[in-house]
């Protein structure tokens, strides 16, 4: 009688294992293009990118106005932007660690809302020192948005749709940067810079509400018990990757050049012989519309042909535009800035989505490192190039930015030969 019982035990265990496996829920499918969730997530992240760039860069066209009101040089006035981007760069790493434990959505919503309220508070600053403190706090608050948004996309969006989704997020950033600059320029020209900041801040509050309403909850996020002690090891792991450090360097160089161009373009256009008005100078930010298109276009191009095959070609566009800005003819200057803007957003869209594909673990940290160098370039190069403006004018600025873009092109060319981590990574 014992033999039949013994012979049935393995089968019983096998059946139990099979039933347990069947009881385990299948992993939720990733969000793919064409679905309702894809549209919701893209709408939310579009507003997220819009708000981040609008709140961060709305002060850029106000730099000449602040120079007059507070008796500042161009380099000193640039600190109203550089202090924010420097604080943002520092807070990115901490925010990425916190998000690995607490999740993505709540932290992003809090970051957007707090940054918007701080922008409203900037309108009431009594002096330039107070304005810099508030802008620094704004940068710290915004650290909870960009890297976590990139990590969310990398986790939740299907790989075949990631390039498009990242491109839409970057296009929202482009639209936000454009809207914030244009709105603050027009309002400061006809009213005051204080009213301009108050209006942009209120728009940021509305964007945070729409983000909270539209973004689908995370389905592929798994809390990690990573501690601050493990942060250096995780950073070293990313820096030892064959491709990620080069993408980080690319972010530093391209963003530093891009911000510097717009930082001091206003000074040049306001001065003789062009002598344009503040509203017209702010209208130059309408060229960000090209970035909205180019980021989506480049994302689709990368999904089709592979990032390593298209990035170096996209990196050749911005230097051509930079050279055109040396002209004294306004139409050629506008064309040059247009090409520069188109090329920058296209390259940024491809490089940032590549980070999410290269990082096997600690995706939020990898995105944070990319954006750390991205905003560090904005802060460091954006202020130091002001010294070139004061000493050598626009030609000095172009010389520095041309050198940075040459290095970036060399890095993109090198990345052509980067071995993929998996056959699916392109």
JOLIN-V572206 format. One record per residue. N is the residue number from 1. RES is the residue in one small letter. PHI is phi in whole degrees, 0 to 359 (999 if undefined). OMEGA is omega in whole degrees, -180 to 180 (none if undefined). Layout:
N_RES_PHI_OMEGA, N_RES_PHI_OMEGA
//
This chain:
1_x_999_-178, 2_x_286_-175, 3_x_296_177, 4_x_302_180, 5_x_296_179, 6_x_297_-179, 7_x_289_-179, 8_x_275_-176, 9_x_300_179, 10_x_300_-180, 11_x_295_179, 12_x_297_178, 13_x_297_180, 14_x_296_179, 15_x_296_179, 16_x_296_179, 17_x_296_-179, 18_x_295_-180, 19_x_293_178, 20_x_293_179, 21_x_296_180, 22_x_291_-179, 23_x_285_-179, 24_x_292_-179, 25_x_292_177, 26_x_289_179, 27_x_298_-179, 28_x_297_179, 29_x_294_178, 30_x_286_-177, 31_x_288_-177, 32_x_246_180, 33_x_302_179, 34_x_99_-179, 35_x_273_178, 36_x_294_179, 37_x_293_177, 38_x_296_179, 39_x_294_179, 40_x_295_-179, 41_x_295_179, 42_x_292_177, 43_x_296_-179, 44_x_295_-178, 45_x_291_174, 46_x_298_177, 47_x_294_177, 48_x_296_176, 49_x_296_178, 50_x_303_-176, 51_x_295_-178, 52_x_303_-177, 53_x_286_179, 54_x_296_-179, 55_x_292_-176, 56_x_286_-170, 57_x_252_179, 58_x_296_-179, 59_x_276_-174, 60_x_299_178, 61_x_289_179, 62_x_275_-177, 63_x_303_176, 64_x_298_178, 65_x_294_179, 66_x_292_176, 67_x_300_180, 68_x_287_-175, 69_x_291_-175, 70_x_251_178, 71_x_56_-176, 72_x_244_171, 73_x_282_180, 74_x_297_180, 75_x_295_178, 76_x_293_180, 77_x_295_-180, 78_x_295_180, 79_x_295_179, 80_x_296_174, 81_x_264_-175, 82_x_296_180, 83_x_294_178, 84_x_291_-178, 85_x_291_177, 86_x_293_178, 87_x_296_178, 88_x_298_179, 89_x_300_-179, 90_x_290_-177, 91_x_281_-178, 92_x_299_-177, 93_x_295_179, 94_x_296_-179, 95_x_295_-180, 96_x_295_179, 97_x_293_180, 98_x_297_-178, 99_x_292_178, 100_x_294_179, 101_x_262_-170, 102_x_262_-178, 103_x_109_-170, 104_x_260_-166, 105_x_296_-176, 106_x_299_-179, 107_x_292_179, 108_x_293_179, 109_x_297_180, 110_x_298_180, 111_x_297_-179, 112_x_296_-178, 113_x_294_-179, 114_x_294_179, 115_x_297_178, 116_x_295_180, 117_x_294_177, 118_x_293_177, 119_x_294_175, 120_x_298_179, 121_x_295_178, 122_x_301_-179, 123_x_296_-178, 124_x_257_-179, 125_x_298_-178, 126_x_278_-180, 127_x_208_-176, 128_x_293_178, 129_x_299_178, 130_x_298_180, 131_x_299_179, 132_x_294_179, 133_x_296_-180, 134_x_296_179, 135_x_292_176, 136_x_293_177, 137_x_297_177, 138_x_299_178, 139_x_298_177, 140_x_298_-180, 141_x_294_-177, 142_x_291_177, 143_x_300_179, 144_x_276_-177, 145_x_245_-166, 146_x_298_-177, 147_x_294_-179, 148_x_291_176, 149_x_297_178, 150_x_296_178, 151_x_294_178, 152_x_302_180, 153_x_298_-180, 154_x_297_-179, 155_x_276_-168, 156_x_260_-175, 157_x_265_178, 158_x_300_-177, 159_x_306_-179, 160_x_287_179, 161_x_248_-174, 162_x_294_-179, 163_x_300_178, 164_x_296_-178, 165_x_295_177, 166_x_295_177, 167_x_297_178, 168_x_293_177, 169_x_296_178, 170_x_294_178, 171_x_294_174, 172_x_297_176, 173_x_298_180, 174_x_297_180, 175_x_294_178, 176_x_295_177, 177_x_299_179, 178_x_293_-176, 179_x_296_179, 180_x_298_180, 181_x_292_-178, 182_x_296_-178, 183_x_297_-179, 184_x_292_178, 185_x_295_-178, 186_x_295_-179, 187_x_293_179, 188_x_290_180, 189_x_290_-176, 190_x_259_-180, 191_x_232_179, 192_x_200_178, 193_x_291_179, 194_x_292_177, 195_x_297_180, 196_x_301_-179, 197_x_292_179, 198_x_297_-180, 199_x_293_179, 200_x_298_178, 201_x_298_178, 202_x_296_176, 203_x_297_177, 204_x_295_177, 205_x_297_179, 206_x_296_178, 207_x_296_178, 208_x_296_179, 209_x_296_179, 210_x_293_177, 211_x_300_180, 212_x_298_-177, 213_x_287_-169, 214_x_264_-171, 215_x_291_176, 216_x_295_178, 217_x_293_179, 218_x_291_177, 219_x_246_-176, 220_x_245_176, 221_x_278_177, 222_x_236_-179, 223_x_304_178, 224_x_248_179, 225_x_276_178, 226_x_288_-180, 227_x_243_179, 228_x_297_179, 229_x_293_-180, 230_x_277_-178, 231_x_298_-180, 232_x_301_179, 233_x_294_178, 234_x_294_177, 235_x_296_179, 236_x_298_179, 237_x_297_178, 238_x_291_-178, 239_x_287_178, 240_x_272_177, 241_x_294_-177, 242_x_289_-176, 243_x_244_-173, 244_x_301_180, 245_x_301_179, 246_x_290_176, 247_x_292_176, 248_x_296_179, 249_x_297_179, 250_x_298_179, 251_x_298_180, 252_x_300_-174, 253_x_290_-175, 254_x_289_180, 255_x_290_176, 256_x_300_179, 257_x_291_-177, 258_x_296_-179, 259_x_295_180, 260_x_298_179, 261_x_301_-178, 262_x_284_178, 263_x_301_-170, 264_x_251_174, 265_x_298_180, 266_x_299_178, 267_x_300_-179, 268_x_292_-177, 269_x_286_178, 270_x_284_-177, 271_x_276_175, 272_x_294_6, 273_x_272_-177, 274_x_286_174, 275_x_49_180, 276_x_279_178, 277_x_278_-180, 278_x_298_180, 279_x_294_180, 280_x_293_178, 281_x_298_178, 282_x_296_179, 283_x_295_175, 284_x_300_179, 285_x_290_174, 286_x_299_177, 287_x_295_175, 288_x_298_176, 289_x_302_176, 290_x_296_177, 291_x_293_177, 292_x_299_179, 293_x_288_-172, 294_x_293_-180, 295_x_293_178, 296_x_291_179, 297_x_300_-180, 298_x_292_177, 299_x_298_177, 300_x_294_179, 301_x_298_179, 302_x_293_178, 303_x_297_-176, 304_x_274_-173, 305_x_252_-178, 306_x_101_-175, 307_x_295_-177, 308_x_293_-177, 309_x_268_-177, 310_x_248_-173, 311_x_298_-176, 312_x_295_178, 313_x_293_178, 314_x_295_-178, 315_x_290_-180, 316_x_275_-174, 317_x_282_-175, 318_x_300_179, 319_x_300_178, 320_x_296_177, 321_x_295_-180, 322_x_300_-180, 323_x_296_-180, 324_x_293_-179, 325_x_290_176, 326_x_288_180, 327_x_293_175, 328_x_268_-180, 329_x_274_-177, 330_x_302_179, 331_x_301_179, 332_x_289_176, 333_x_297_180, 334_x_297_179, 335_x_298_180, 336_x_296_179, 337_x_295_178, 338_x_297_179, 339_x_297_179, 340_x_299_-179, 341_x_295_179, 342_x_301_-178, 343_x_293_-179, 344_x_297_-177, 345_x_292_177, 346_x_297_-179, 347_x_293_-180, 348_x_296_179, 349_x_299_-179, 350_x_289_-177, 351_x_295_-177, 352_x_292_177, 353_x_290_178, 354_x_294_179, 355_x_300_180, 356_x_296_178, 357_x_279_-178, 358_x_284_-175, 359_x_282_179, 360_x_280_178, 361_x_234_177, 362_x_52_-178, 363_x_298_-180, 364_x_298_179, 365_x_293_178, 366_x_299_177, 367_x_296_179, 368_x_295_178, 369_x_295_177, 370_x_302_-178, 371_x_285_173, 372_x_302_179, 373_x_289_177, 374_x_300_-179, 375_x_281_173, 376_x_296_175, 377_x_298_177, 378_x_301_-176, 379_x_286_-174, 380_x_289_-178, 381_x_292_-179, 382_x_300_178, 383_x_271_-177, 384_x_294_178, 385_x_293_175, 386_x_295_176, 387_x_295_176, 388_x_294_177, 389_x_297_-178, 390_x_292_-177, 391_x_269_-171, 392_x_231_177, 393_x_71_-174, 394_x_295_179, 395_x_298_177, 396_x_295_178, 397_x_297_-179, 398_x_297_180, 399_x_298_180, 400_x_294_-178, 401_x_293_177, 402_x_297_177, 403_x_296_178, 404_x_297_-179, 405_x_290_176, 406_x_296_177, 407_x_296_180, 408_x_296_178, 409_x_296_178, 410_x_297_178, 411_x_294_180, 412_x_298_178, 413_x_294_178, 414_x_296_-178, 415_x_290_175, 416_x_302_-174, 417_x_259_180, 418_x_290_179, 419_x_288_180, 420_x_290_177, 421_x_288_-180, 422_x_210_-180, 423_x_303_-178, 424_x_284_-178, 425_x_278_179, 426_x_233_none
//
